[in-house]
Amino acid sequence: MVALDRIRGFIEAYCAKHAEAKGEEDPSEDHQEIAIEAESALARLCEAFRLSEFERDILLLCVGSDLDGRFARAVAATGGRPSFGMALTVLPKAHWSAIAPSGPLRYWRLIEPSEGDALTCRPLRVDERVLHFLMGVASPDERLRGVMRALKPPKLVAPSQRKVVARVLEAWRGAESGRPLIELHGRPADARVIAAAAAAAAGWTVHQIDSASLTASGMGFQNAARLIEREAVLSNRVPLIDATDVDASNIERLNAMVEALECPTFLCTTDSISNINRSVIRIEAPAVSPQEISAVWRGSLGPLAKGLNGELDRVSRQFPLQPDEIAEVAASLSGPGMEDCTHVERAAVLWKACRGLGRDRFGSLAHRIEPGARWGDLVLPEVQLRTLQQMAAHVRNRWKVYETWGFAGRGSRGLGISALFSGPSGAGKTMAAEVLGSELELDLFRIDLSAVCSKYIGETEKNLKRIFDAAEASSAILLFDEADALFGKRSEIKDSHDRYANTEVAYLLQRMESFCGRGLAILTTNAAHGALDQAFWRRLRFSVSFPFPDAAARREIWVRVFPPTAPTESLDFDKLSQLNVSGASIRNIALNAAFLSAEAGEPICVKHILQAAHAECAKLEKPLGRNEIAGWV
C-alpha cells in the first residue's frame, strides 16, 4: 500500500501540472522513491519475474485501480482506466519494451490488455491470481481448478522410495540448467509419493497436473504451461504432470507444454515420451514391495503385529498401500472399542479397512455392490463353475505365480485378470460377479456407463483412466455391465465422431493390456461374441458363457431360491420348472410371492407363485403358456 501511495503521487502530480496551467491549486504531495521490503509479496514477485522499476509501477497502476478508491479517482482524473499510454506519460523510467508480448508483464500474464483500440490506449487490468498473491491470499488460479491439485508430503517413506528421493535431489543439484525435467517411470501412486517427498526435502510442494483433465478443459497446452509455471513461482511448487495415459493425438501438444515450462518439473509416465526438446533425467519409480509393506505394517502396529503375522502377509500382497495409508489403518486397529478384540476379529477389521481405503477413488463413476451371493446360490453347468473357480484361484495365487515363481519377469503387460461373461439377460452374470467378490473378500464396483461415456472429447478417456487407476490402487473387482456399449467394434472412419469413438476403443484396449490390478475386471454382454472388438479377445484371460437355464437348472434354482426360514407349503418344484423364464425372473417371482403370502398371512404356496408369475411375464411382455403352468392349481 505504501508503493501504491507512491504511484498515486505520480498521477496526482501529473494532474497538478495541468491544474497549474488553469490557475488551480496544486494538490500533489512530495512522493519520493521508497524502499520495498525484501520479504513483501511485491518484492518477491518483482524478483521472481525480473520486473524493471517501470514494469513494477505499471503493475501497481493496475492494482491500485482495483484496491483503492482514492487511487481510482486519481486515475479517472487523467482520462479513464490504466493504460500503457498513461504509464508512459505519468511514470518515471519508462521504456517501450515493458508492454511487449515477450516482456514479463504479458508473458507471465501479470496484466492483460483489453481487445481493440491502439496498443497504448487499451485499458490494462491486473490478473486476478496476481492480485490475490499481492494481497497475501493463497488462492490457486481458477483456470487450473480441476486440472491441478496439491499433494501433501508423505509422513512415511519406504526404504526403496527414499533411495529414489535421494536420486531426485542429486539430479536437481547436478542439473546444468535451472529447469530439470525428472521423468518418473512407474505407477502414478508411487510417482506421487516420491515427487512429494523430494519436493518437501527441497523446501517445495508439488501440484499434480492431470493431462486428461487438461485436454478436456479446452485451455490449450501452451496457455496452460504459462499458468502452471506462474503458479509454480507464486506458490513455490513443482508441477507433476501425469502422462500415464496420454493418447497419440495429444502427445505432441503435451511435449510442447513440457518444453515450454521453465521450472523444475516431474513427468509421470509408464513409457518414455520421446521427442522432448529438453534435458530429461529418467528415474524408475518402483512400487513398494510386499516385504517393505509388511515391515511398515509391523512398525506401525507395534505389539499388535505379532498376533496378525499371517494376515499381514496376505494383506501386504493383496493391497498396494502406501506407508501413510498403512499408518492410518494401523491407528484404527488400536483405537477406541478395539481393546477387547481377538486376533481373528482384528484380522477381519484389518482386511475390511484396507478394502475401504480405495472406495472414494471411484466417485460417481461406479456403484459399489455389497456381495451377498455364494457358490451355493449359482446354478450353472460344471464347465462354467470350474472356470469361475479358476478365476478366483488366479486372483488368490497371483503373488506366488508372478513374483515367487518369476512369471512377472517374462513381461509386465497382461498381468491383470480379466474375463468376459456373455449370455442372455437374467442368466446369472452379475450374480457370478457377486460370488467372486464374496469368495475373494474384495469390493465389487459396477461401472455406470452413462456417467463414464461423454460427448466431450477426451472426457470418456479421463473417466476410464480414473476407474482403472482406482481399481489398481484398491484391488477392487470391476464389473462393466452390458459392456458391448463401450467395448464395441471399431468402425470405419466417416467423420470426426467415428474417429473419436475409435479413439475411446483404442484407449480401452491400451488399458486392458496394461491393467495390472490385484483384483479383477469383468465385462458382461447380452450379445454374441462377435459384437465385441476382436482386439479385446487376446486381452481377456477367461470367457464364460452363461446359458439360458433348462428345465433341470430351473428346478434347481426353484429349490435354492427360498431361504430355509421362509414358510412354504406343498410346492412341486418339477412343475414349477416348467415355467420357461430366466434365473433372475425366478428370483423375482419367488420374492413377489413371498410378499403376497405375507400380506395374506399364509405360507408361500402355488397360488401366490402363480399370481407373481403372471405379473412377471406381463412385465416382460411374455405370454404365459398353458403348458408352463399345467398342473399348478
N, C-alpha and C positions, 0 to 999 in steps of 0.2 A: 504493500500500500504506500510505503514511502517512495518506491520507484514510480508508482502511478502519479503521486503528487508532483514529482519532477516533470513527468510528461505533460501533465495538466498545466504546469507553469509555462512550458514552451508554447502550448496552444494559447493560453491567456496573453502571453507576451506578444504573440503574433497578432491576436485580436486588438491588443492595446495600440500597436503601431498604426493600425487602420483607424482606431478611435482618435488618436492624436491628430491625424490629418483632418478630422472633422471637428477638432476643438473640444473633444470629450476628455474626461479624466482617465488616466492610465490605471487600470485596476490590477495590473500584474504585480507579483511579488518577486523577490530575488531568489531564484531557484538554481543552486549550484549543483555541480556533479556530485553524486552521492556514492558511497561505497556499499555495494550489496553484500550482505553476509554470505560467507562461503558455503554455509550449510543450508541456506534457504532453498526452497524449491526452484525459485527463479535462477539462482546461481547454478544449481545442478543441471537444470535444463539447458542453460546457455553453454555450459561446459560440454555436456553430452552431445549436443548438436552443433557445437562450434559456431555459435552466433556472434556476428560482429556487434559493436555497440549500436549501430544503426538498425540492424535486424532485430536486436533485442528491443529497441524502442518502438519499432513497428508492431511487434507482438504486444507490447504494453499498451500501445494506442488502441488496439482491438480489444484487449482485455478490459481496459478502463471503461470503454463504452458499454460493456455488459455489466459491470460491477458497481459503478459509482455514478449517482445521479448528477452531481456537480460536473463530473468529467464528461458525461454525455451532453450536458447543456453547453459546455465549452466547445465540444466538437461540433455540435449543431450550429454554434455561432459562426463557424468557419464555412458552413455551407452544406452540412449533411453528415453522412456516415464516414467512418475512417476509410481512406483510400491511399493508394501509393502516391498519387499526386499530392495529397495533403501531407504525407510523410516527407516527401521531397522538399516541400515548402516550409514546414514547421520544424522538423527535427534536424539536429546537427549531424555532421559526418555522413552525409547522405551519399549513397552510391547506387547506381542503376542495377547492378547485379543482384541486389537484395531481393528483387521480385522475379528473377529468372526462374524457370521451371527446375533448373538444376541446383538452385540455391537452397539452403537448408529449410527456409520457411515453407516453401512449396513442395520440395522433395519429400520432407517428412510430414507433410500435411498439417503443419502447425497453424497455418492460416489458409483460408480458402477464398479466392476472389470470385465474385458473382459472375454470371454469364452476361455477355453483351457489353456494349459501350467500349470505348478505348481502354487499354490496359490501365492507364494511370487513373481513370475515372471510376473503375469498377469498385463498388463497396467491398471491403475486406471484413472477414469475421474470423474469430479465433475458433479452432476446433474444440468441440465440447470436452473431449477427453483431456486435452491440454489444459483447458480452463479448470477442470476438476483437479488436475495434478498441481497446478499453481496454488489452488486453494487448500491443498493438503488432504483432498478426498481421494482415497484409493478405490476408484471405480473403473473397472476394465472397460475397454471400448465396446460400446453397444453393438457395433457391427460384427464383432467377433463372438458375441454371445451365441452359444450353441455350437460354435466352431472350436472354441478354446476353453479349457478348464484347468484350474490349478491342481497340481499334485502335491500332496503332503509328503514331506520326507519320512522315510520309514524309521521306526524306532529300533527294529531288529533287522539285521542283515546277515544272511548265511555266509559261511566262510568262502564258498565259491563266488558269491556275489561281491564280497569285499575285495577279492583279487581283481575282479573286473573293474570295480570302482577305482582301485589304485592305478590300473592301466589307463583309465579315462583321465584321471588327474595328471598322470605323467604325460599323456598325449597333449593335454591343454598347455602344460608348462613348456613342452618342447615344440609346440606348433610354430612354424615360421611366420604365419600370418596371425592377425588378431581375430580371425573368424574361422576357427577349425570346425569341420563337419565330422561328427562322430557317427558312423553308421553302425547301429547295433543290430546284429542278426539274431533272431530268436523270437519267442512268444512275446506278444505285447506286454503281458503282465510282468514278465521278468525284465524286459527292457525298461519299463516304467520305474520299477524299484531301483535298478542300477542308476538310471539317469537322475532320479530324485535324490538318491544318496550321494552321488558325485557332486551334484549342484549344491547340496547342503554343505558338503565339505569345503566347497569353494566360496561359500557365502551367498549363494544364489538360490532361487527356487525354479521350478520347472512348470511351464504351462504346455499341456498336450494339445496338439492341433490334429484334428481328425480330418484326413484328406477327403473321405467320403462326404462328410458334412460340409466341407468347404466347397466341394463340387456341387452339392445340392443347393448351397446358398446363392449361387449365381454371382458371387462377388468378383470372381476372376482371380487367378493365382498371382498375377503381378501386383495388383492393387492390395491383395491380402498380404503379400510379402512385405510391403511397406508398413502396413498397420501392425503386423506381427513383430517386425523388427523394432518399430517405435515402442510397442508395448514392452518388449524386452528391455529397452533402455529405460523407460519410465518406471518399470516395476522391478528392475534388477532380476529379470527372469531369463531362462534359456528355453527356447522353443523345442518341443519334442514332436516331430511330425510322424504320425502313424501312417506308414505307407504299405502296410502288410497286404492290403487287398486293392491296390490301385490297378484299374484295368488299363488295357493298352491305349484306349482313346484319350486317357488323361496323363499318361506317363510323361509325355514331352512337356506339358504345362507344369506338372509337378517339378520336373527337372529345372525348368526356368525359374520357378519360385525359389527352389533351394539355392540356385546360383545367385539369385538377387539378394538373398539375406546376407547382411554384412556383420552378423553377430555369431557367437558360438551357437551351434545347432546340433541337436540329436535327430537322427533319422532312423526310425524303427522299421526294419524290413525282414522278410523271410528269405528273400533272394536279393542279391546285389543289384542295385539300379545303375545301369551304365549311362555313359554319355553326360555325366555331370561335369561341367567345366569349372571344377573347384577341387581343391585339395581334400581328399577323403581319407579318413582313418577308419578302417574297418575292424570291428571288435565283435567277437562272439558273446552273446548274452545267454549263457547256459541256464537251463531250468534247474531249479533247486532239486537236488537228488532226494529220493525217498530216505536215504541214510541221513542226510542233513535234516530233512523234515522230522525224522524220528528223533534226532538229537535235540532239535528245538522243542519238540513236544516234551521230552524228558526234562529239559532245563526249565520249561515254563510250568510244568505240573509239579515238579519237585517230588516230595514223598508219594504223591498220588500216582505217579507213573509206574511204580513197582507192581501194583495190582492190575494195571492195564497193559502189561507188556505185549501180549499177543494182539490185542485190539489196536495198539499204537502202530504196529507194523502194517496191519490191514488198512487203517485209516491213512497212513503215510503213502501207501501205494495207490489208493483209490482217489484221494482228493489232493490236487496240486496246489496246496495253500501256500501263501507267502508267510514268512515268520511273524509279521504283525497280526495276521489273521489267526495264526496258531495261538499267539499270546491272548487274543481276545476270547477264543473258545476256552482256553485253559483256565482263564479267570472265572468263567461261568461255572466250571466244574467244582470250584471251591467256594462258590457264593452262598448266599442265604438259602436254606432249605435243602442243601446237599450234604449236611453234616452226617446224617444217619444212613446215607445211601450205601448200598453194597457195591462191590466192584462191577457186578453184572449190570446193575442199574446205571452206574456211572458210564459204563461202556456204551449202553444204549443212548444215554444223553449225549455222549461224545459224538457218536455217529450221526445222530439227528441234528446236532448243532452244526456239524460240518456240511451236511446236506443243505441246511437253511442259509448258509452264507451266500450262495450264488443265486438265490431266488429273485432278488431285487434287480439283478442284471438284465432280466428279460423285459422288464417294464410291461407295457400294454401289448407287446407283440406276441405273447404266448399266455396260455391259460394253464395253470397247474392242475393236474388231475390227481386226486388222492387215490392211489391204487387200492382197490378193495377185493379184486378177483384173485383167486388162487388156482393152482393147477387143477384141482378137483372141479372147478366151475367150467373148464374148457371141454367141449365135446368136439373132437377133431379126429381125422384118421391118424393112424400110427406114424406115418411118414411126416406129416406136418408137426405132430407133437415132438418127434425126435429132433426136427430142425430147430424148433423153438428152444428145446433144452440145450442144443449145441450152441445157440446164440448166448444163452446165459453162461455156459461154460467158457466161451470165448472172453466174455467180459470179466468173469471171476479170475481167469488164469492169464490175462494179458501180460501182467508183470513177469510171471515165470517164463512165458514163451518169448516175449520181446526182449527182456533185459537179462534174465538169468541164463537163458539158452541162446541169446545173441541174435534172434531174428530181426530185431530192430536195426542192427548194424548192416543188414542187407539192403536197406533203403528206408527213408523216412516217410515216404508217401504211402497212402493206403493202409496205415496202421489203425485208423478208426474203423469201428464196426458198424456197418450199415446194412439195411435189409429192405426189401420190398414186400409188402403184404397186399396181395391182389385177390379180388373176389367180389361177389355181389354184396349189396348193402345188407347189413344185419347178419353177416356170416361169422362175425366174431373177431374182426381185425383189431378193433380198439380194445376189446376185452383181452386179447392176447398181449397187447402192449401193456395193459394194466398188470397182467400176470407177471410179465418180465420185471416191471417196476417193483412189485411186491417181493418177487424172488430175490432180486439184487439189492433191495432196500435203497433204491435211488429214486429221485424225483422224476416225475413224468410230466412233460410240458407239451400240450397240443398247440401247434403253431396256428395263429389266427391269420389266414391268408388274406383276409380283407384288410387287415392292418398292415401286413407286410408289403403287399403289392401297391404301388403308387404310380400315378400317371406322370409324376415329375421325374425328369431324367436324373438317374443316379440315386434316387431315394430308395428304390427297391433293394439295390445292392447294399446300401448303407444299413437297411433293416436286417438283411440276411447276414451281413457281417456281425452285427450286434448279437444275433441269435447264435451263430456258430461260436463266436468268442465266449459268450456266456456259457454255452454247453461245454466247451473245452475247459473253462475255468471251474465249473461246478460239478462235472461228471454226471450231468443230467441225461435223461433219455428224451430225445426229440421225436415228436410224432407229427409228421406232415400229413394231415388228413386230406384225402382227395387231392393227392399231390400232382395228378396229371394237369391240374390247372396252372401249376407253377413249373413243373418239370417236363412240360410237353416238348414235342419235337420242334427243332428249329425250322423255320420256314424260308422259302425263297424271298430274297430281299426285293420288295417292290417299292417301298417308300421308307421314310425315316422311322415310322412306327415299327416296321418289321426289323429294321436294323437294331433299334433299342431293345425290342423284345428278345432278339437273338443274343444281344449282349448280356441280358439278365440270365438266360440259359447258360451261356458260356461262363458267367461268373459262378453259377451254381455248380457247374462241372468242376471248376477250379477248386471250390471249397469242399466239394465231396471228395476230391482227390487228396487234398491236404488235411482234411478233417482228422484230427488225432485225439479226439476226446476220449476220456476214460469211461464214458457212458456208451450210448447207442443212438444211432439215427435211423428212424423207421419212416418209410414212405408208404402210404396206403393209396390204393386206387380201386375204383369200381370198374374201370375199363380194362380192355385186353392189354396184354404186354406191349403190343405194337403202338399204343398211344404214347409211350414214353420215348424220349430221345434215346437212340441206340447207344450213345456215348455213356449213358448212365450205367449200362449193364456191367461194364468191366469195373465200375467203381462200387458195385454192390457185392457184398460178400455172401448174402443169403437172399433167397427168394422163396416166399411161402405162399402157395395158392390155397385160398380158403373156399372150399366147395359149398354150394347150397346144400343144407342137410337133407339126407334121405330119410326114409321112414324110421330106420333103426336109430339114426342120430337124433331125430326129433323126439323119439321115445325117451332116449337118454337125457335130453335137455329137459323134458317134462318131469322126469324123475328127480332131477337135481334142482329144478327151479324153485321148489317150495322149501323154505327153511324147516328144519326139524321141529321147531316150536310152532309152526303155522298149523292151525286145526284144519284138517281135510277130511272129506267123507266120500267113500265109495268112488274114487277116481280110477278109471280104467285107462292106463297110460297107452295101451295098444290102440285103443280107439282115438284117444287124443292125438296120437302121432299121425293119424290120417289127415289132419289139418296141414295143408301144404304151405307153410309160412317159414320165415327165417327164424333163427335163434333169438334175434332181437325182438321180433314180433311175439314169440312165445313168452319172453320175459315181460313184455308189455301187457299181454293178455293175463298172465298169472297175477301181476301186480294189480291190474284193474279188477280182476275177480276177487282178490283179497279185500279191496275196499268195498266192493258190493256186498260181500258176505259180512264184513264188519258192520256196515250200515244196517243190514237186516238182522244182525245178532245171531248169525248161523255159521256153522263151519263152511269152508270152501267146498262147494260141490259142483257138479257138472252144469247146473243151470246158470250159476254165476260165470263159469268159464265160457259157456255158450253166448251169454249176453256180452261178455267182454270181447269175444271173438268177432261178433257182428260189428262192434264199434271199431275194432282194429282194422278189419277188412274194409269197412266204409271209409276209414281214414286213408287207407292205401288205394282206394278205388278199385278194389279187387273183389270180384263176385265170390260169394261163399257157396261152393258147390254142395249139392245134397250128399254126394259120396263122401265128402270130407267130414260131415257131421253125422253120418249114418250110425245109428245105434247109441248116440249120445244120451238121448232122452227117451 
